[in-house]
Amino acid sequence: MHPIEAWVNELGYSEYKFELVSDDASYRKYYRLVLKDKSYVIMDSSMQVESIYPFIDISVRLLKAKVQVPRVYAQNLTKGYLLLEDLGNTCLLDILSDMSYKMLYTKAIHEILKIQKADTEGLELYDGDFLMFEMDLMQEWYLNQHSWITLNEEEEASLNAVLTLIKDEVMSQPQGYFVHRDFHSRNIMFAGRGKASVIDYQDARIGALTYDLVSLLKDVYVKFDREKMLELALEFKALKGGLKEVSSAEFIRWFDFMGIQRHIKILGIFARLKIRDGKPAYINDIPMTLLYIRETIGLYPELKPLGKILDKVKL
């Protein structure tokens, strides 16, 4: 008997089906508990029990901010199990189309606005040091270990200079907001009634105004027309309020530099998932990530040194 089944039996359930739902990019696994008339999702954090506490904490913060998140019905903090509301299998990505994108993204933008009002007390900062730490993952895992490329001293200095520029640009925009950190199309669920629910938020930090907006609109699982993307980005700016003195051009610069920071990090994370964690599927999303990076490099001449370094990778 699976250890989780033993826990389910302890909860008083006897007639049920038990199936793996997903094995995400962390050490967590998700199972669906199917009863005669209802179903739940079980989050298995047994390989990283300590991660269950941030999940519960952030869930409470988001619920208080009126963000739709899965309810917690039972917990075993010793073993790292949670019995959660089942939000179904339909995410934003599944129902995205030329006809639906405006409505779906507008709903998601309104969720970001609510998320940014959540309590941030005690959360870790998404500061300059952490931004650099994330971007350094690209050289360690994507360049060195995935692509077998070692930079010389001059190239190292060039890369460090452009990453520092990106970090400084990100830090120049308004800070202090509750940041989900992974607000993309696979983490926004639609379980009926047109309501958007949010998952995978346990790594939240305090950070930049545009971070979650970038995660949504520069999503590496979706190729998005830039004109439509910028229209929605500026809609967020208008809805957010308090940004009248910020020009559209300045806001889009914030948005683009936040985006390239995130995408540089993602290159490293996707390579690490394959090499260290034995999860090779994410490598398939590297071409889209590079596409967004190249697009941004093409818009800002000061980012060209990054393009030269990426040119060393043989695709």
Secondary structure, DSSP 8 states (H G I E B T S, - for coil): --HHHHHHHHTT--S-EEEEEEE-SSS-EEEEEE-SS-EEEEEE-GGGGGGHHHHHHHHHHHHHTT-----EEEEETTTTEEEEE---S-BHHHH--TTTHHHHHHHHHHHHHHHTTS--TT--B--HHHHHHHHHHIIIIIIIIIS-----HHHHHHHHHHHHHHHHHHHTS---EEE-S--STTSEEE-STT-EEE---TT-EEE-TTHHHHHHHT-TTS---HHHHHHHHHHHHHHH-S-TTS-HHHHHHHHHHHHHHHHHHHHHHHHHHHHTTS-GGGGGGHHHHHHHHHHHHHH-GGGHHHHHHHTTS--
